[in-house]
Amino acid sequence: MTKPLSKRILGYVVLIAFLIAILLPFYWMFVSSFEPNTDISSYPPAYFPKHWTFQHYAEAFGQFHFGRYILNSVIVAVISTFIVLAFSSMAGFAIARLPVKGKRPMLIFLLIISVFPPLVVITPLYMLLRDVGWLDSYQALIIPYTAFNLPFAIWILRNYFLQVPGALFEAAKIDGSSVFTAFWRIFLPLTTPGLFTAAVFTFVACWTEFFMALVFNPSNTMRTIPVGIALFSGQYTVPYGTIFAGSVVSIVPIVLLVIIFRKWIVSGLTQGAVKG
Amino acid sequence: MAMEAASTGKKERRSGILQRTDVRAGWGLLTPAGIVILAVTIFPIIYSLFMSFNNIQLTTNGFQFTFTGLQNYKDVYSAPLFWHSVGFTIYYSVITVAVELFFGLLIALAIQNVERLKSISIIVMLIPWALITVISAQMWGYIYNGVYGVLNAILQGLHIIHTQVNWLGQPFTAVVSLMIADIWKTTPFVVIILLSGLQMIPKDYYEAALIDGANAWQSFWNVTFPQLRGSIALAGLFRILQAFGIFDLPFVLTQGGPGTTTTSLAMLGEETLFTNLHFGLGAAVAISTVILILGACLIFLSAFRGMVGEEAQ
């Protein structure tokens, strides 16, 4: 059924206006990261840069620590994502396929947990991390990031495990394989799309998290990208060129991730909305 | 029972053992996730509650607790700044989410009506969703800049304003500027949820409406909107929950200012805890925030149930 022409034209007008509105700020940031400081702070600004320079990129990664921020973010996000995948697939499988009691309360409990704001857990965690001397460390972020991303991942993976026919589990047991073998060799390979979805959501959440990273890892060498960018300031003016150079580089992995995994992201958002 | 067990004999016992190993394996598989969640969320929540009834001092020997009962709560609730940030957080969340739902619906309908640009739109929309909020805050800070910001240049070019405006320097424009930056980043999320809701509406509903002679507006109000209410409510709930915790954006863009205009609850909590080191007061702010959020959830869910009715159950 083709849509009437007037509806289609209206659709294109709204959609294109929206896409431009999303992309314009990015264009502005991208262009400014290549402008010399005098052009960045000139008024009225040039809509297309007159002079191009790589000076800010050299500063961000030479003189300042943006390389280190990106490394910190990658380490924290990748390790958290792997731990979340391991723990949530185990828990999701148990809830979906094994005869443990209290599954419903568990699922509702996970939902309630994910509603709580980080503000309520941040002080006790801070005091604990301080007592054991773990402030300004990778584990100070990996452990809370794992905990905060487990509920959604468990929900998603439980839904995927439920889609695998239960008869497969019975068949595996009759063949004499243990619960763990059935989980590892049969169920996990069949739920790869679920694993991708859980992985992308966890990675993005860790990559963008600011509050805990700010409080737990404030020292310059342990900052993640958001903290580095938020606390990066000059003596008299905001050094936008350097900030944007670092920002542009740290957006690249996100753009690649979105292009490669968009199907799983959309299905994750949709599942979260339908079942959550 | 006993007779049944006796008659089926061995087989019954064997499946009983299997059953039991399954239960044990189940708990084993749940343990790692369970421990992490209990240690990092449940224990701290209970501990926060405990902290909120104490005066806590950071000394050279670590943290010293003195039980003070409800004193922290009395202090928090008698502070005008607390009520100011409650008010700001509520009106900020309600307005941004309402605007997002409006634009989100408009854009989802637009995408539904076009044939091209669909997959590129999804990619473009997912980038703000996955963008670090701090980066978007710096980006908007540059756009809003009162001296060399591009927003002033555009508005002056269009003769809408005559002199440069310091957007983040005045209360009203600062709040609106924050809202726009937030709406820019989170509307795409709403669009994707509503789009998937739209795609689940059966095509025959529209054909039936067409046969009944409904125009575009009537088929929207009588088919699309009622069918989409569930998705709208859920997108709204997710976003309200997120918006209540707003911290990153004002932290970078306005530092809660001008004055205390854009001090959200999360910012007030963070400041009390880690700038002023009032751990007991901060805990009382945190617990109050949780109560507010749970209350908002309940109100929203009961409104949602009334709106959607039995069919959503």
Chai-1 contact restraints between the chains, C-beta under 6 A:
chainA,res_idxA,chainB,res_idxB,connection_type,confidence,min_distance_angstrom,max_distance_angstrom,comment,restraint_id
A,K3,B,N113,contact,1.0,0.0,6.0,A-B,restraint_1
A,K7,B,N113,contact,1.0,0.0,6.0,A-B,restraint_2
A,R8,B,N113,contact,1.0,0.0,6.0,A-B,restraint_3
A,G11,B,A110,contact,1.0,0.0,6.0,A-B,restraint_4
A,G11,B,N113,contact,1.0,0.0,6.0,A-B,restraint_5
A,G11,B,V114,contact,1.0,0.0,6.0,A-B,restraint_6
A,Y12,B,V114,contact,1.0,0.0,6.0,A-B,restraint_7
A,V14,B,A110,contact,1.0,0.0,6.0,A-B,restraint_8
A,L15,B,A110,contact,1.0,0.0,6.0,A-B,restraint_9
A,L15,B,V114,contact,1.0,0.0,6.0,A-B,restraint_10
A,F18,B,I107,contact,1.0,0.0,6.0,A-B,restraint_11
A,L19,B,V124,contact,1.0,0.0,6.0,A-B,restraint_12
A,I22,B,V124,contact,1.0,0.0,6.0,A-B,restraint_13
A,P25,B,M139,contact,1.0,0.0,6.0,A-B,restraint_14
A,M29,B,M139,contact,1.0,0.0,6.0,A-B,restraint_15
A,S41,B,Y148,contact,1.0,0.0,6.0,A-B,restraint_16
A,Y43,B,Y148,contact,1.0,0.0,6.0,A-B,restraint_17
A,P44,B,A153,contact,1.0,0.0,6.0,A-B,restraint_18
A,P45,B,V150,contact,1.0,0.0,6.0,A-B,restraint_19
A,P45,B,A153,contact,1.0,0.0,6.0,A-B,restraint_20
A,F87,B,P32,contact,1.0,0.0,6.0,A-B,restraint_21
A,F87,B,A33,contact,1.0,0.0,6.0,A-B,restraint_22
A,M90,B,L29,contact,1.0,0.0,6.0,A-B,restraint_23
A,A91,B,L30,contact,1.0,0.0,6.0,A-B,restraint_24
A,A91,B,A33,contact,1.0,0.0,6.0,A-B,restraint_25
A,A94,B,G26,contact,1.0,0.0,6.0,A-B,restraint_26
A,A94,B,L29,contact,1.0,0.0,6.0,A-B,restraint_27
A,A94,B,L30,contact,1.0,0.0,6.0,A-B,restraint_28
A,L98,B,D22,contact,1.0,0.0,6.0,A-B,restraint_29
A,L98,B,G26,contact,1.0,0.0,6.0,A-B,restraint_30
A,P99,B,D22,contact,1.0,0.0,6.0,A-B,restraint_31
A,P99,B,V23,contact,1.0,0.0,6.0,A-B,restraint_32
A,V100,B,G26,contact,1.0,0.0,6.0,A-B,restraint_33
A,I113,B,T41,contact,1.0,0.0,6.0,A-B,restraint_34
A,V115,B,L241,contact,1.0,0.0,6.0,A-B,restraint_35
A,P117,B,G245,contact,1.0,0.0,6.0,A-B,restraint_36
A,L119,B,A266,contact,1.0,0.0,6.0,A-B,restraint_37
A,L119,B,G269,contact,1.0,0.0,6.0,A-B,restraint_38
A,L119,B,A286,contact,1.0,0.0,6.0,A-B,restraint_39
A,L119,B,T289,contact,1.0,0.0,6.0,A-B,restraint_40
A,V120,B,I45,contact,1.0,0.0,6.0,A-B,restraint_41
A,V120,B,S48,contact,1.0,0.0,6.0,A-B,restraint_42
A,V120,B,A286,contact,1.0,0.0,6.0,A-B,restraint_43
A,V120,B,V290,contact,1.0,0.0,6.0,A-B,restraint_44
A,V121,B,T41,contact,1.0,0.0,6.0,A-B,restraint_45
A,V121,B,P44,contact,1.0,0.0,6.0,A-B,restraint_46
A,T123,B,L273,contact,1.0,0.0,6.0,A-B,restraint_47
A,T123,B,F279,contact,1.0,0.0,6.0,A-B,restraint_48
A,P124,B,P44,contact,1.0,0.0,6.0,A-B,restraint_49
A,P124,B,Y47,contact,1.0,0.0,6.0,A-B,restraint_50
A,P124,B,S48,contact,1.0,0.0,6.0,A-B,restraint_51
A,L125,B,P44,contact,1.0,0.0,6.0,A-B,restraint_52
A,P144,B,V40,contact,1.0,0.0,6.0,A-B,restraint_53
A,T146,B,V36,contact,1.0,0.0,6.0,A-B,restraint_54
A,A147,B,V36,contact,1.0,0.0,6.0,A-B,restraint_55
A,A147,B,I37,contact,1.0,0.0,6.0,A-B,restraint_56
A,A147,B,V40,contact,1.0,0.0,6.0,A-B,restraint_57
A,A147,B,T41,contact,1.0,0.0,6.0,A-B,restraint_58
A,L150,B,A33,contact,1.0,0.0,6.0,A-B,restraint_59
A,L150,B,I37,contact,1.0,0.0,6.0,A-B,restraint_60
A,V179,B,A25,contact,1.0,0.0,6.0,A-B,restraint_61
A,V204,B,A130,contact,1.0,0.0,6.0,A-B,restraint_62
A,T208,B,I132,contact,1.0,0.0,6.0,A-B,restraint_63
A,F210,B,V134,contact,1.0,0.0,6.0,A-B,restraint_64
A,F210,B,D248,contact,1.0,0.0,6.0,A-B,restraint_65
A,F211,B,F247,contact,1.0,0.0,6.0,A-B,restraint_66
A,V215,B,F274,contact,1.0,0.0,6.0,A-B,restraint_67
A,P226,B,I132,contact,1.0,0.0,6.0,A-B,restraint_68
A,P226,B,V134,contact,1.0,0.0,6.0,A-B,restraint_69
A,I229,B,V134,contact,1.0,0.0,6.0,A-B,restraint_70
A,A230,B,V134,contact,1.0,0.0,6.0,A-B,restraint_71
A,A230,B,V252,contact,1.0,0.0,6.0,A-B,restraint_72
A,Y240,B,Y142,contact,1.0,0.0,6.0,A-B,restraint_73
A,I243,B,Q138,contact,1.0,0.0,6.0,A-B,restraint_74
A,S247,B,I135,contact,1.0,0.0,6.0,A-B,restraint_75
A,I254,B,A130,contact,1.0,0.0,6.0,A-B,restraint_76
A,V258,B,I123,contact,1.0,0.0,6.0,A-B,restraint_77
A,V258,B,L126,contact,1.0,0.0,6.0,A-B,restraint_78
A,V258,B,I127,contact,1.0,0.0,6.0,A-B,restraint_79
A,V258,B,A130,contact,1.0,0.0,6.0,A-B,restraint_80
A,I259,B,I123,contact,1.0,0.0,6.0,A-B,restraint_81
A,R262,B,I122,contact,1.0,0.0,6.0,A-B,restraint_82
A,R262,B,I123,contact,1.0,0.0,6.0,A-B,restraint_83
A,R262,B,L126,contact,1.0,0.0,6.0,A-B,restraint_84
A,I265,B,L126,contact,1.0,0.0,6.0,A-B,restraint_85
A,V266,B,I192,contact,1.0,0.0,6.0,A-B,restraint_86
A,L269,B,I192,contact,1.0,0.0,6.0,A-B,restraint_87
A,T270,B,S196,contact,1.0,0.0,6.0,A-B,restraint_88
A,A273,B,I193,contact,1.0,0.0,6.0,A-B,restraint_89
A,A273,B,L234,contact,1.0,0.0,6.0,A-B,restraint_90
